[in-house]
Amino acid sequence: MTTDSAPRSARFRELLAAGPVVMPGAINALSARQIERAGFEALYLSGAVLSNCVGGVADIGLMTLTELRDHAAHIAGVTGIPILADADTGFGGPENAARTVEVLEAAGVSGIHLEDQEFPKRCGHLEGKKLVPVEEFCTKIAAAAGARRSRDFLLLARTDARGVTGYDDAVERAHRYLQAGADGIFPEALQGREELERFARDVDTVLLANMTEFGKTPYLTVEEFAALGYNMVIFPVTLQRVAARAIEDCLNALQQAGTQKALLARMQTRQELYDLLDYDPGGAR
């Protein structure tokens, strides 16, 4: 696989034009292979998953750009589909946001989103978030937009204003961010189908819907989001949550039985793993 982001970014734009683009969140490079093998045409790299699975810490801005770059590069190295990455607050000011674009684009990422929270950030579906001033974030967006090598590299602006200053401010901020150079908007933690539909009318642009679990956004299907006017739907932590529960169940069963034999039917076999890795143990590789 090539990690050149330009063809992936161009493909991402094509998919958005045809829409909607469905992006499960990869846990690691192996799960990224599974996402592509399952027929999904793009994937997502969640900041929460990076924090939880790679760092073993909460999603509060503890991970670095270097850690995100390495995570993204491993995934880009074994997949050929577009990758949208959560770049949190851009790891600093405008200059840091510009460097974030340069580093992640070089690693094979097809697009990122930046958010307008203060650092340290919080999960978008929790209370207690704080926003940076509009002008400050617009400067960051403009710097990030100017750092792209490929015009197809997608830059989304995420606003957390709905849960802090209200719906109207979220709409106002979205328009300002588009004027500053964002290609689209990620309106975090909208509440209810009617509000999602209203936002799509009020902000006529490329829109991302976050179909996370146990949050403020209602459980809608991809088709329902598309009908409301959303071009992308991410399932950022779904695979992590399912895998974590499966691991917990496995460990409990192993602790109680002292053997994994009863779990064999729930496992990926050795041959299935080799097939996923394109590995022939008897071949020349």
Buried (B, 14 or more C-beta within 10 A) or exposed (E): EEBEBBBBBBBBBEBBEEBBBBBBBBBBBBBBBBBBEEEBBBBBBBBBBBBBBBBEEEBBBEBEBEBBBEBBBBBBBBBEBBBBBBBBBBBBBBEBBBBBBEBBBBBBBBBBBBBBBBBEBBBBBBEEBEBBEBEEBBBBBBBBBEBBEBEBBBBBBBBBBBBBBEBEBBBBBBBBBBEBBBBBBBBBBBBEBEBBBBBBEBBEBBBBBBBBEEBBBBEBEBEBBBEBBBBBBBBBBBBBBEBBEEEEEBEEBEEEEEEEEEBEEEEEEEEEEEEBEEEEEEEEE
